[in-house]
């Protein structure tokens, strides 16, 4: 799927640290400045996630990179510049884009229904 989306697989670097090492390794990876885009998947409740996100934001700003955090739904306001919530519905996907410097979901912000077919 990544190759079909135009990702050059030879330039893709995947790190799968043990959950207890995730924060330390992700921050080191982001702080290295070696990557333009870093995708981090948080599974389950992310204890200390505010601190981790602040460190990642500083690393991204310092190196001019982008960091995408994939996380399960949560209600805590994270210190993020952009929050994209995606929910699978019977007819496709529903996405809500929220831009708030405190990560809060504000009523009336962009909400889009995207019909897709999932085999």
C-alpha positions in Angstrom: 0.0 0.0 0.0 2.8 2.4 0.8 4.5 1.7 -2.6 1.2 2.3 -4.4 0.9 5.6 -2.6 4.3 6.7 -4.0 6.5 6.0 -0.9 10.0 5.0 -1.9 10.3 1.9 0.3 14.1 2.0 0.2 13.9 5.3 2.0 11.4 4.1 4.6 12.8 3.5 8.1 10.6 1.6 10.6 11.3 1.4 14.3 9.2 -0.8 16.6 10.5 -0.3 20.1 9.1 -2.1 23.1 6.3 0.0 24.6 8.2 0.9 27.7 11.0 2.3 25.5 8.8 4.1 23.0 9.0 7.6 24.3 12.8 7.6 24.7 13.4 6.1 21.3 10.9 8.3 19.5 12.4 11.5 21.0 15.9 10.4 20.0 14.7 9.6 16.5 13.0 13.0 16.2 15.9 14.9 17.7 18.4 13.3 15.3 17.1 15.6 12.4 17.6 12.7 10.0 13.9 12.4 9.0 11.6 14.9 7.3 8.5 13.0 8.5 8.1 10.8 11.5 5.0 8.8 12.2 4.4 7.6 15.8 1.7 5.1 16.7 0.6 5.2 20.3 -1.4 2.2 21.4 -3.6 2.3 24.4 -3.6 5.1 27.0 -0.5 7.1 26.6 0.8 7.9 30.1 2.9 11.0 30.0 1.9 11.8 26.5 1.8 15.5 27.1 5.5 15.6 27.9 6.3 13.3 25.0 4.3 15.6 22.6 6.1 18.7 23.8 9.5 17.0 23.3 8.5 15.9 19.8 7.2 19.4 18.9 10.5 21.0 20.0 12.4 18.4 17.9 10.2 19.0 14.9 10.6 22.8 15.2 14.3 22.6 15.6 14.8 20.4 12.5 12.0 21.6 10.3 10.4 18.2 10.3 6.8 17.0 10.6 5.5 14.5 13.2 2.3 12.6 12.8 1.0 10.9 16.0 -1.6 8.1 15.5 -3.5 7.5 18.7 -6.7 6.0 19.9 -9.6 8.4 20.7 -9.0 10.4 23.8 -10.6 13.5 25.4 -7.4 15.1 26.9 -6.4 18.3 25.2 -3.0 17.7 23.6 -0.7 20.6 22.7 -0.9 20.0 19.0 -1.3 22.4 16.1 -3.6 20.1 14.1 -5.9 17.3 15.2 -7.6 15.0 12.7 -10.2 12.6 14.0 -11.2 9.8 11.7 -14.1 7.5 12.4 -15.3 4.5 10.3 -19.0 4.6 9.5 -21.3 2.2 7.7 -21.0 4.3 4.5 -17.3 5.3 4.7 -15.2 7.5 6.8 -16.1 10.6 8.7 -13.3 13.1 9.4 -13.2 16.1 11.6 -10.3 18.5 11.4 -9.6 20.6 14.5 -7.0 23.3 14.6 -6.5 24.7 18.1 -3.2 25.4 19.7 -4.5 23.5 22.8 -5.7 20.5 20.8 -9.3 21.1 21.9 -12.2 20.1 19.6 -14.3 23.1 19.0 -17.9 22.9 17.8 -18.5 23.9 14.2 -15.1 23.1 12.8 -14.6 21.2 9.6 -16.4 17.9 9.4 -16.4 15.9 6.2 -18.0 12.6 5.2 -15.8 10.6 2.8 -17.5 7.7 1.1 -15.0 4.8 0.5 -15.3 1.2 -0.3 -13.5 -1.2 1.9 -13.2 -4.7 0.5 
